[in-house]
Amino acid sequence: MSAVIYTILKEFFVEIHGHSVKARIMSPINNENSFKFQISLYFKNKSDADPNEPASTFTSYANAERHLLSYLEAFQNTLDLGGEVAEGSKF
């Protein structure tokens, strides 16, 4: 298995209910048409035992950014409604 090296295109720093969250949009250096985002903290719902980790790859930067911002909004909404931050999910 070969290593994949990513270029970090943009980083976001937000605070959600006192939790500092770092997010980044990345692209592999050998594929300029593939984008991922990574979050330093994840959320979990009271009804779901597993954290809701984003695990998608996008074909455009705009889609990756839109989904990242949507994820951060869902993160805040989940904490507003009593959800928790998943442990052990910092990068």
N, C-alpha and C positions, 0 to 999 in steps of 0.2 A: 504494500500500500504506500503510495507516494504522498508526501506532505503537500498540503495546499497552502500557498502564501496569499494572504489577502491584503488589499489596499483599503485603508479606512478612508472613506470619502467624506463622511460627516459625522460629528459627534454631538449629542444632545446631553445636557445635564438638567434634570428637573427634580423638584422635591414634591413628593406625594405623601401627604399626611405625616410629615416629618421623616420620611425615608428618602434618602438621596438615591436617585436612579440615574444611571449612566446608560445611554443607548448609542449605538453606532450603526451606520450603514456601511457595508463592506462589499467589495467585489474581488474575486480571484484575479491575480495578475495575468493569468493566461486565458481569461475569458471575460471580455469587456461587456458581454451581454447577459451577465448573471449577477444578481444582487441579493444579499442577505442582510437581515438586521439581527443584532444581538443586544440583549438587555441584561443589566447587572443584577436586577431583582425580578422575580416573577410573583404573580399573585395566585391564590387559590380560593375558590368559593367554599362556603360552608358545606355545600352539597357535593363537592368534588374533592376526593382525597389527593389527586395528583395536581401539581401546579399547571397552570395554563401557559405552557412555554410556546412561543412562536417558533415554528419549524418549517418555514416556507422559503423558497427561492423564487425570485421574481425576475422577469425579463426586461424590466425597465426601472430606472432609478426612481421615477415618479411613483410607480406602483409600490415600490419598497418603502418610500417615504410616507405615502398615504397610509399603508398598512401599519407602519411603525407608530404614526401619530394616533391612529385608531386604537392600536393596542394600548398606548399610554392612557388614552381616555377610558378604555375599558378597565385598566388597572385602577384608575382613580375611582370610577364608579363602583367597582367591586369592593374597594376599601370603604367607600361611603356607605355601602349596604352591609358592612360587617365582615367582609372577607379578610383574609390574612395574607401576609407576605410569606412565600415559601422559603424555608430555611436552606442554607447551603447552596445558594444559587448566585453567588457573586463571581465576577470574573476579574 
